[in-house]
């Protein structure tokens, strides 16, 4: 089973590791799609690392079999290229599972969408890391 996970992955943190580990458990091959700089910025992200740096970091993780940069204009181009059996979503990703499954079906794919549970700790997002740094250094 091929599993596809997606994200920006700008500041790698335990929540990302949880998401990717849980995604890998669902299949035997994990492809991670890295949001392009343009896509991330269009969603209000202020990036520290560029898309190639983020792809490289994710590709070095043990549970990741392949890391690629997504398409700028249509996320379903990447889905069609990868042809995953399962797409995983993080607990905080703002996508509709049924809509994604429907769009996949229209592409001739029988892809199932599974939302991964929230990582339960005090640092679970890049925003938490940024806030901690600002608090520590009183910036």
SELOLO-666017 format. One record per atom (N, C-alpha, C, O, CB): atom name; residue number from 1; residue in three letters; x, y, z. Coordinates in steps of 0.05 Angstrom, whole numbers. Glycine has a CB too. Example, Ala and Ser with C-alpha at 12.3 -4.5 7.8 and 13.67 -1.06 7.14 Angstrom:
// SELOLO-666017
   atom     n   res     east    north       up
      N     1   Ala      264     -114      156
     CA     1   Ala      246      -90      156
      C     1   Ala      264      -66      156
      O     1   Ala      285      -66      169
     CB     1   Ala      226      -89      181
      N     2   Ser      257      -45      142
     CA     2   Ser      273      -21      143
      C     2   Ser      258        1      157
      O     2   Ser      268       23      161
     CB     2   Ser      282      -12      114
// end
This chain:
// SELOLO-666017
   atom     n   res     east    north       up
      N     1   Unk       17      -24        0
     CA     1   Unk        0        0        0
      C     1   Unk       18       25        0
      O     1   Unk       36       27       16
     CB     1   Unk      -19        0       24
      N     2   Unk       12       43      -18
     CA     2   Unk       26       68      -19
      C     2   Unk       10       90       -4
      O     2   Unk      -14       94       -9
     CB     2   Unk       31       77      -49
      N     3   Unk       24      103       14
     CA     3   Unk       12      124       31
      C     3   Unk       24      151       23
      O     3   Unk       48      153       19
     CB     3   Unk       15      118       61
      N     4   Unk        7      171       21
     CA     4   Unk       17      198       15
      C     4   Unk       10      216       38
      O     4   Unk      -14      218       46
     CB     4   Unk        4      208      -12
      N     5   Unk       30      230       48
     CA     5   Unk       26      250       69
      C     5   Unk       35      277       58
      O     5   Unk       53      278       41
     CB     5   Unk       42      243       96
      N     6   Unk       22      298       67
     CA     6   Unk       29      324       56
      C     6   Unk       33      345       78
      O     6   Unk       23      342      100
     CB     6   Unk        7      334       37
      N     7   Unk       48      366       72
     CA     7   Unk       52      387       91
      C     7   Unk       72      407       82
      O     7   Unk       85      404       61
     CB     7   Unk       59      376      118
      N     8   Unk       75      428       98
     CA     8   Unk       96      448       93
      C     8   Unk      122      439      105
      O     8   Unk      143      441       92
     CB     8   Unk       87      476      105
      N     9   Unk      122      430      130
     CA     9   Unk      146      419      144
      C     9   Unk      168      440      145
      O     9   Unk      191      433      139
     CB     9   Unk      155      394      130
      N    10   Unk      162      464      153
     CA    10   Unk      182      485      154
      C    10   Unk      201      482      178
      O    10   Unk      225      481      174
     CB    10   Unk      169      512      155
      N    11   Unk      190      480      202
     CA    11   Unk      207      475      225
      C    11   Unk      198      447      235
      O    11   Unk      177      444      246
     CB    11   Unk      202      497      248
      N    12   Unk      216      428      231
     CA    12   Unk      210      400      238
      C    12   Unk      206      398      269
      O    12   Unk      222      408      284
     CB    12   Unk      232      381      229
      N    13   Unk      185      384      277
     CA    13   Unk      179      382      306
      C    13   Unk      166      355      312
      O    13   Unk      159      340      293
     CB    13   Unk      160      405      315
      N    14   Unk      162      348      337
     CA    14   Unk      151      322      345
      C    14   Unk      123      316      332
      O    14   Unk      117      293      327
     CB    14   Unk      149      320      375
      N    15   Unk      107      337      328
     CA    15   Unk       81      333      315
      C    15   Unk       84      322      287
      O    15   Unk       69      305      278
     CB    15   Unk       65      359      315
      N    16   Unk      104      332      272
     CA    16   Unk      110      322      245
      C    16   Unk      118      292      247
      O    16   Unk      109      276      231
     CB    16   Unk      132      339      232
      N    17   Unk      136      286      266
     CA    17   Unk      145      259      268
      C    17   Unk      122      240      274
      O    17   Unk      120      218      263
     CB    17   Unk      167      257      290
      N    18   Unk      104      248      292
     CA    18   Unk       80      232      298
      C    18   Unk       64      228      273
      O    18   Unk       56      205      267
     CB    18   Unk       64      246      320
      N    19   Unk       58      250      259
     CA    19   Unk       42      248      234
      C    19   Unk       54      229      214
      O    19   Unk       40      212      203
     CB    19   Unk       39      276      222
      N    20   Unk       80      231      210
     CA    20   Unk       93      214      190
      C    20   Unk       96      185      199
      O    20   Unk       92      166      184
     CB    20   Unk      121      225      183
      N    21   Unk      101      180      225
     CA    21   Unk      102      153      236
      C    21   Unk       75      139      233
      O    21   Unk       73      116      224
     CB    21   Unk      111      153      265
      N    22   Unk       54      154      241
     CA    22   Unk       27      143      239
      C    22   Unk       19      138      210
      O    22   Unk        5      118      204
     CB    22   Unk        6      161      253
      N    23   Unk       27      155      192
     CA    23   Unk       22      151      164
      C    23   Unk       36      126      153
      O    23   Unk       24      110      139
     CB    23   Unk       31      176      148
      N    24   Unk       61      123      161
     CA    24   Unk       76      100      151
      C    24   Unk       64       73      161
      O    24   Unk       65       53      146
     CB    24   Unk      105      102      161
      N    25   Unk       52       73      185
     CA    25   Unk       40       48      195
      C    25   Unk       17       38      178
      O    25   Unk        9       15      179
     CB    25   Unk       29       53      223
      N    26   Unk        6       56      161
     CA    26   Unk      -17       49      144
      C    26   Unk      -10       35      118
      O    26   Unk      -27       26      104
     CB    26   Unk      -33       73      138
      N    27   Unk       16       34      112
     CA    27   Unk       25       22       87
      C    27   Unk       54       14       88
      O    27   Unk       67       15      109
     CB    27   Unk       20       40       64
      N    28   Unk       64        6       65
     CA    28   Unk       92       -2       64
      C    28   Unk      110       17       49
      O    28   Unk      134       14       47
     CB    28   Unk       94      -30       51
      N    29   Unk       98       38       37
     CA    29   Unk      114       58       23
      C    29   Unk      102       86       28
      O    29   Unk       78       91       22
     CB    29   Unk      114       52       -8
      N    30   Unk      118      103       40
     CA    30   Unk      108      130       47
      C    30   Unk      121      151       30
      O    30   Unk      145      155       29
     CB    30   Unk      114      136       77
      N    31   Unk      103      165       15
     CA    31   Unk      112      188       -2
      C    31   Unk      102      213       13
      O    31   Unk       79      215       19
     CB    31   Unk      100      186      -31
      N    32   Unk      121      231       17
     CA    32   Unk      114      256       30
      C    32   Unk      115      279       10
      O    32   Unk      136      283       -3
     CB    32   Unk      132      262       55
      N    33   Unk       94      294        8
     CA    33   Unk       92      316      -11
      C    33   Unk       98      342        5
      O    33   Unk       84      348       24
     CB    33   Unk       65      317      -25
      N    34   Unk      117      356       -4
     CA    34   Unk      125      382        9
      C    34   Unk      112      404       -6
      O    34   Unk      114      406      -31
     CB    34   Unk      156      385        9
      N    35   Unk       98      421        8
     CA    35   Unk       85      445       -5
      C    35   Unk      106      463      -17
      O    35   Unk      127      467       -5
     CB    35   Unk       68      460       16
      N    36   Unk      100      473      -41
     CA    36   Unk      119      492      -53
      C    36   Unk      120      517      -37
      O    36   Unk      102      523      -21
     CB    36   Unk      110      498      -83
      N    37   Unk      141      532      -41
     CA    37   Unk      143      558      -27
      C    37   Unk      119      576      -34
      O    37   Unk      107      589      -17
     CB    37   Unk      169      573      -35
      N    38   Unk      111      576      -60
     CA    38   Unk       89      593      -69
      C    38   Unk       63      585      -55
      O    38   Unk       47      602      -46
     CB    38   Unk       86      592      -99
      N    39   Unk       58      559      -54
     CA    39   Unk       33      549      -41
      C    39   Unk       33      556      -11
      O    39   Unk       13      566       -1
     CB    39   Unk       31      519      -45
      N    40   Unk       56      551        2
     CA    40   Unk       57      556       31
      C    40   Unk       52      586       36
      O    40   Unk       37      593       55
     CB    40   Unk       84      548       42
      N    41   Unk       65      603       21
     CA    41   Unk       62      632       25
      C    41   Unk       34      641       19
      O    41   Unk       24      660       32
     CB    41   Unk       82      647        7
      N    42   Unk       21      628        0
     CA    42   Unk       -7      636       -7
      C    42   Unk      -26      629       16
      O    42   Unk      -48      640       17
     CB    42   Unk      -16      623      -33
      N    43   Unk      -18      611       34
     CA    43   Unk      -34      604       57
      C    43   Unk      -24      619       82
      O    43   Unk      -30      611      105
     CB    43   Unk      -33      574       62
      N    44   Unk       -8      640       78
     CA    44   Unk        0      657      100
      C    44   Unk       25      648      115
      O    44   Unk       32      659      136
     CB    44   Unk      -22      660      119
      N    45   Unk       39      628      106
     CA    45   Unk       63      618      119
      C    45   Unk       87      636      113
      O    45   Unk       91      644       90
     CB    45   Unk       69      589      111
      N    46   Unk      102      642      134
     CA    46   Unk      127      656      131
      C    46   Unk      149      636      135
      O    46   Unk      153      626      157
     CB    46   Unk      130      681      151
      N    47   Unk      162      628      114
     CA    47   Unk      180      606      114
      C    47   Unk      208      613      123
      O    47   Unk      219      634      118
     CB    47   Unk      182      594       87
      N    48   Unk      220      594      137
     CA    48   Unk      248      596      145
      C    48   Unk      265      580      124
      O    48   Unk      286      590      116
     CB    48   Unk      253      585      173
      N    49   Unk      256      557      116
     CA    49   Unk      270      540       97
      C    49   Unk      255      540       71
      O    49   Unk      231      541       70
     CB    49   Unk      273      511      108
      N    50   Unk      270      539       48
     CA    50   Unk      257      538       22
      C    50   Unk      248      509       16
      O    50   Unk      255      491       31
     CB    50   Unk      277      548        0
      N    51   Unk      233      506       -5
     CA    51   Unk      221      480      -11
      C    51   Unk      241      458      -14
      O    51   Unk      236      435       -5
     CB    51   Unk      204      482      -36
      N    52   Unk      264      463      -26
     CA    52   Unk      284      442      -30
      C    52   Unk      297      435       -3
      O    52   Unk      303      411        1
     CB    52   Unk      306      451      -50
      N    53   Unk      302      454       14
     CA    53   Unk      313      448       40
      C    53   Unk      293      431       56
      O    53   Unk      301      412       70
     CB    53   Unk      320      474       56
      N    54   Unk      268      438       55
     CA    54   Unk      247      423       70
      C    54   Unk      245      395       59
      O    54   Unk      241      376       74
     CB    54   Unk      220      438       68
      N    55   Unk      246      392       32
     CA    55   Unk      245      366       20
      C    55   Unk      268      349       29
      O    55   Unk      265      325       36
     CB    55   Unk      244      368      -11
      N    56   Unk      292      360       29
     CA    56   Unk      316      346       37
      C    56   Unk      314      336       66
      O    56   Unk      319      313       72
     CB    56   Unk      341      364       34
      N    57   Unk      305      354       84
     CA    57   Unk      303      346      113
      C    57   Unk      283      323      116
      O    57   Unk      289      304      130
     CB    57   Unk      293      370      130
      N    58   Unk      260      325      103
     CA    58   Unk      240      303      105
      C    58   Unk      250      278       93
      O    58   Unk      245      256      103
     CB    58   Unk      214      312       92
      N    59   Unk      265      280       71
     CA    59   Unk      275      256       57
      C    59   Unk      295      240       75
      O    59   Unk      299      216       70
     CB    59   Unk      289      263       31
      N    60   Unk      307      253       95
     CA    60   Unk      326      240      112
      C    60   Unk      314      225      135
      O    60   Unk      328      211      149
     CB    60   Unk      345      260      123
      N    61   Unk      288      227      139
     CA    61   Unk      274      213      161
      C    61   Unk      271      184      154
      O    61   Unk      264      177      131
     CB    61   Unk      247      226      167
      N    62   Unk      275      167      173
     CA    62   Unk      275      138      170
      C    62   Unk      249      127      159
      O    62   Unk      249      109      143
     CB    62   Unk      281      125      196
      N    63   Unk      226      139      167
     CA    63   Unk      200      128      158
      C    63   Unk      192      136      130
      O    63   Unk      173      126      119
     CB    63   Unk      179      136      178
      N    64   Unk      207      156      119
     CA    64   Unk      200      167       93
      C    64   Unk      214      152       71
      O    64   Unk      239      150       71
     CB    64   Unk      207      197       92
      N    65   Unk      199      141       52
     CA    65   Unk      211      127       29
      C    65   Unk      217      146        6
      O    65   Unk      236      142       -9
     CB    65   Unk      192      105       19
      N    66   Unk      201      168        3
     CA    66   Unk      205      187      -18
      C    66   Unk      194      213      -10
      O    66   Unk      172      215        2
     CB    66   Unk      192      176      -45
      N    67   Unk      208      235      -16
     CA    67   Unk      198      262      -11
      C    67   Unk      200      278      -36
      O    67   Unk      221      280      -49
     CB    67   Unk      214      275       13
      N    68   Unk      177      290      -44
     CA    68   Unk      177      305      -69
      C    68   Unk      163      332      -64
      O    68   Unk      147      335      -46
     CB    68   Unk      163      290      -92
      N    69   Unk      169      351      -81
     CA    69   Unk      156      377      -79
      C    69   Unk      131      377      -96
      O    69   Unk      132      367     -119
     CB    69   Unk      176      400      -88
      N    70   Unk      109      386      -85
     CA    70   Unk       84      386     -100
      C    70   Unk       82      406     -122
      O    70   Unk      101      420     -128
     CB    70   Unk       61      391      -80
      N    71   Unk       59      406     -136
     CA    71   Unk       54      424     -158
      C    71   Unk       44      451     -146
      O    71   Unk       31      451     -125
     CB    71   Unk       33      413     -178
      N    72   Unk       49      472     -159
     CA    72   Unk       40      499     -150
      C    72   Unk       10      503     -155
      O    72   Unk       -4      514     -137
     CB    72   Unk       55      520     -164
      N    73   Unk        0      495     -177
     CA    73   Unk      -27      503     -185
      C    73   Unk      -49      484     -178
      O    73   Unk      -72      493     -174
     CB    73   Unk      -27      507     -214
      N    74   Unk      -44      458     -176
     CA    74   Unk      -66      439     -171
      C    74   Unk      -55      415     -155
      O    74   Unk      -38      400     -165
     CB    74   Unk      -78      429     -198
      N    75   Unk      -64      413     -130
     CA    75   Unk      -53      391     -113
      C    75   Unk      -61      364     -124
      O    75   Unk      -47      344     -119
     CB    75   Unk      -64      394      -85
      N    76   Unk      -82      362     -140
     CA    76   Unk      -90      336     -151
      C    76   Unk      -72      327     -174
      O    76   Unk      -73      303     -181
     CB    76   Unk     -118      338     -160
      N    77   Unk      -56      344     -186
     CA    77   Unk      -36      335     -205
      C    77   Unk      -16      317     -190
      O    77   Unk       -8      296     -201
     CB    77   Unk      -21      360     -218
      N    78   Unk       -8      325     -166
     CA    78   Unk       11      309     -151
      C    78   Unk       -3      283     -142
      O    78   Unk       10      261     -144
     CB    78   Unk       20      324     -126
      N    79   Unk      -27      284     -134
     CA    79   Unk      -42      259     -127
      C    79   Unk      -43      240     -151
      O    79   Unk      -38      216     -148
     CB    79   Unk      -71      266     -117
      N    80   Unk      -49      251     -174
     CA    80   Unk      -50      234     -198
      C    80   Unk      -23      222     -205
      O    80   Unk      -21      199     -212
     CB    80   Unk      -61      250     -222
      N    81   Unk       -2      238     -201
     CA    81   Unk       25      228     -207
      C    81   Unk       33      206     -188
      O    81   Unk       45      186     -196
     CB    81   Unk       46      251     -205
      N    82   Unk       27      209     -162
     CA    82   Unk       35      190     -141
      C    82   Unk       17      165     -141
      O    82   Unk       26      143     -136
     CB    82   Unk       35      203     -114
      N    83   Unk       -9      169     -146
     CA    83   Unk      -29      148     -145
      C    83   Unk      -29      132     -118
      O    83   Unk      -25      108     -118
     CB    83   Unk      -25      128     -168
      N    84   Unk      -33      147      -96
     CA    84   Unk      -33      133      -70
      C    84   Unk      -58      117      -65
      O    84   Unk      -79      123      -75
     CB    84   Unk      -29      154      -48
      N    85   Unk      -54       96      -49
     CA    85   Unk      -77       81      -39
      C    85   Unk      -91       96      -16
      O    85   Unk     -115       95      -13
     CB    85   Unk      -68       52      -30
      N    86   Unk      -74      110       -1
     CA    86   Unk      -84      125       22
      C    86   Unk      -71      152       22
      O    86   Unk      -47      155       17
     CB    86   Unk      -77      110       49
      N    87   Unk      -87      173       28
     CA    87   Unk      -76      200       34
      C    87   Unk      -82      205       63
      O    87   Unk     -104      202       73
     CB    87   Unk      -89      222       15
      N    88   Unk      -61      213       78
     CA    88   Unk      -65      220      106
      C    88   Unk      -65      250      109
      O    88   Unk      -51      264       95
     CB    88   Unk      -43      207      124
      N    89   Unk      -82      259      128
     CA    89   Unk      -83      287      135
      C    89   Unk      -76      291      164
      O    89   Unk      -83      274      181
     CB    89   Unk     -112      298      129
      N    90   Unk      -62      312      170
     CA    90   Unk      -57      319      197
      C    90   Unk      -82      329      211
      O    90   Unk     -101      338      197
     CB    90   Unk      -35      340      199
      N    91   Unk      -83      328      237
     CA    91   Unk     -107      336      252
      C    91   Unk     -115      364      246
      O    91   Unk     -139      371      248
     CB    91   Unk     -102      332      282
      N    92   Unk      -96      382      239
     CA    92   Unk     -102      410      235
      C    92   Unk     -102      419      206
      O    92   Unk     -104      443      200
     CB    92   Unk      -82      426      250
      N    93   Unk     -100      400      187
     CA    93   Unk     -101      407      159
      C    93   Unk     -130      412      151
      O    93   Unk     -148      395      157
     CB    93   Unk      -88      385      141
      N    94   Unk     -135      434      138
     CA    94   Unk     -162      443      131
      C    94   Unk     -171      432      104
      O    94   Unk     -175      447       85
     CB    94   Unk     -164      473      131
      N    95   Unk     -174      406      103
     CA    95   Unk     -184      393       79
      C    95   Unk     -208      375       86
      O    95   Unk     -210      366      109
     CB    95   Unk     -162      376       65
      N    96   Unk     -226      372       67
     CA    96   Unk     -249      355       71
      C    96   Unk     -243      327       60
      O    96   Unk     -238      324       36
     CB    96   Unk     -275      367       58
      N    97   Unk     -244      307       78
     CA    97   Unk     -237      280       69
      C    97   Unk     -255      270       46
      O    97   Unk     -245      258       27
     CB    97   Unk     -239      261       93
      N    98   Unk     -281      273       49
     CA    98   Unk     -300      264       29
      C    98   Unk     -295      277        2
      O    98   Unk     -297      264      -19
     CB    98   Unk     -329      268       38
      N    99   Unk     -289      303        2
     CA    99   Unk     -284      318      -23
      C    99   Unk     -258      307      -36
      O    99   Unk     -258      304      -61
     CB    99   Unk     -281      347      -17
      N   100   Unk     -238      301      -20
     CA   100   Unk     -213      291      -32
      C   100   Unk     -218      263      -44
      O   100   Unk     -209      258      -66
     CB   100   Unk     -190      289      -10
      N   101   Unk     -232      246      -30
     CA   101   Unk     -239      219      -41
      C   101   Unk     -255      221      -66
      O   101   Unk     -250      206      -85
     CB   101   Unk     -254      203      -20
      N   102   Unk     -273      240      -68
     CA   102   Unk     -289      244      -92
      C   102   Unk     -272      253     -115
      O   102   Unk     -275      243     -137
     CB   102   Unk     -312      265      -86
      N   103   Unk     -255      273     -110
     CA   103   Unk     -237      282     -131
      C   103   Unk     -218      260     -141
      O   103   Unk     -212      258     -165
     CB   103   Unk     -220      307     -121
      N   104   Unk     -209      243     -122
     CA   104   Unk     -192      221     -130
      C   104   Unk     -207      201     -148
      O   104   Unk     -197      191     -167
     CB   104   Unk     -181      206     -105
      N   105   Unk     -232      196     -140
     CA   105   Unk     -249      178     -156
      C   105   Unk     -252      188     -184
      O   105   Unk     -252      173     -203
     CB   105   Unk     -277      174     -142
      N   106   Unk     -256      215     -187
     CA   106   Unk     -258      227     -213
      C   106   Unk     -233      224     -230
      O   106   Unk     -234      224     -254
     CB   106   Unk     -265      257     -210
      N   107   Unk     -210      220     -216
     CA   107   Unk     -185      215     -230
      C   107   Unk     -180      186     -236
      O   107   Unk     -159      178     -247
     CB   107   Unk     -162      226     -213
      N   108   Unk     -200      169     -228
     CA   108   Unk     -197      140     -232
      C   108   Unk     -181      126     -210
      O   108   Unk     -172      104     -214
     CB   108   Unk     -184      135     -259
      N   109   Unk     -179      139     -187
     CA   109   Unk     -164      128     -165
      C   109   Unk     -183      119     -143
      O   109   Unk     -204      131     -139
     CB   109   Unk     -144      149     -153
      N   110   Unk     -176       98     -129
     CA   110   Unk     -192       88     -106
      C   110   Unk     -178       95      -80
      O   110   Unk     -173       77      -64
     CB   110   Unk     -196       57     -109
      N   111   Unk     -172      120      -77
     CA   111   Unk     -156      129      -54
      C   111   Unk     -174      134      -30
      O   111   Unk     -195      146      -32
     CB   111   Unk     -141      155      -61
      N   112   Unk     -165      124       -7
     CA   112   Unk     -179      128       18
      C   112   Unk     -164      151       33
      O   112   Unk     -140      153       32
     CB   112   Unk     -180      102       36
      N   113   Unk     -179      168       47
     CA   113   Unk     -167      190       62
      C   113   Unk     -171      185       92
      O   113   Unk     -193      179      101
     CB   113   Unk     -180      217       54
      N   114   Unk     -149      187      107
     CA   114   Unk     -149      181      136
      C   114   Unk     -136      205      150
      O   114   Unk     -115      214      143
     CB   114   Unk     -134      155      142
      N   115   Unk     -151      215      170
     CA   115   Unk     -140      237      186
      C   115   Unk     -125      225      210
      O   115   Unk     -134      207      224
     CB   115   Unk     -164      255      197
      N   116   Unk     -100      235      213
     CA   116   Unk      -82      225      235
      C   116   Unk      -88      241      260
      O   116   Unk      -94      265      260
     CB   116   Unk      -52      228      226
      N   117   Unk      -86      227      283
     CA   117   Unk      -91      239      309
      C   117   Unk      -71      261      316
      O   117   Unk      -49      263      305
     CB   117   Unk      -90      218      330
      N   118   Unk      -80      278      334
     CA   118   Unk      -63      300      344
      C   118   Unk      -41      289      362
      O   118   Unk      -46      272      378
     CB   118   Unk      -81      321      358
      N   119   Unk      -18      300      359
     CA   119   Unk        5      294      377
      C   119   Unk        0      310      403
      O   119   Unk       -4      334      402
     CB   119   Unk       33      302      364
      N   120   Unk        0      296      425
     CA   120   Unk       -7      308      450
      C   120   Unk       18      315      467
      O   120   Unk       28      298      482
     CB   120   Unk      -26      290      466
      N   121   Unk       27      339      464
     CA   121   Unk       50      349      479
      C   121   Unk       48      380      478
      O   121   Unk       32      391      464
     CB   121   Unk       77      339      467
      N   122   Unk       66      393      493
     CA   122   Unk       65      422      494
      C   122   Unk       77      435      469
      O   122   Unk       71      458      463
     CB   122   Unk       79      432      518
      N   123   Unk       93      421      454
     CA   123   Unk      103      431      429
      C   123   Unk       94      412      407
      O   123   Unk      105      390      403
     CB   123   Unk      135      434      429
      N   124   Unk       74      421      392
     CA   124   Unk       62      404      371
      C   124   Unk       60      418      344
      O   124   Unk       49      407      325
     CB   124   Unk       35      394      380
      N   125   Unk       70      442      343
     CA   125   Unk       69      457      318
      C   125   Unk       92      476      315
      O   125   Unk      106      483      335
     CB   125   Unk       42      473      316
      N   126   Unk       96      486      291
     CA   126   Unk      117      506      286
      C   126   Unk      111      532      301
      O   126   Unk      129      545      311
     CB   126   Unk      120      512      256
      N   127   Unk       85      538      304
     CA   127   Unk       77      562      319
      C   127   Unk       85      560      348
      O   127   Unk       94      579      360
     CB   127   Unk       47      566      316
      N   128   Unk       82      536      359
     CA   128   Unk       91      531      387
      C   128   Unk      121      536      390
      O   128   Unk      129      548      410
     CB   128   Unk       83      503      396
      N   129   Unk      136      527      371
     CA   129   Unk      165      531      372
      C   129   Unk      172      561      370
      O   129   Unk      189      571      385
     CB   129   Unk      179      515      349
      N   130   Unk      160      575      351
     CA   130   Unk      165      603      348
      C   130   Unk      158      618      374
      O   130   Unk      174      635      383
     CB   130   Unk      149      615      325
      N   131   Unk      135      612      386
     CA   131   Unk      127      625      411
      C   131   Unk      147      619      433
      O   131   Unk      154      638      448
     CB   131   Unk       99      615      419
      N   132   Unk      156      595      436
     CA   132   Unk      175      588      457
      C   132   Unk      201      603      453
      O   132   Unk      212      614      473
     CB   132   Unk      181      558      456
      N   133   Unk      211      605      428
     CA   133   Unk      235      620      423
      C   133   Unk      231      650      431
      O   133   Unk      249      661      445
     CB   133   Unk      243      618      393
      N   134   Unk      209      661      423
     CA   134   Unk      204      689      431
      C   134   Unk      202      693      461
      O   134   Unk      212      712      472
     CB   134   Unk      178      699      417
      N   135   Unk      189      674      474
     CA   135   Unk      187      676      504
      C   135   Unk      214      673      517
      O   135   Unk      220      687      536
     CB   135   Unk      167      654      514
      N   136   Unk      230      654      508
     CA   136   Unk      256      648      520
      C   136   Unk      275      673      518
      O   136   Unk      290      679      536
     CB   136   Unk      269      624      507
      N   137   Unk      273      685      495
     CA   137   Unk      291      708      489
      C   137   Unk      278      735      493
      O   137   Unk      290      755      487
     CB   137   Unk      302      706      462
      N   138   Unk      253      735      503
     CA   138   Unk      239      759      509
      C   138   Unk      239      779      485
      O   138   Unk      242      803      489
     CB   138   Unk      251      773      534
      N   139   Unk      234      767      462
     CA   139   Unk      234      783      437
      C   139   Unk      207      795      433
      O   139   Unk      202      809      413
     CB   139   Unk      243      766      413
// end
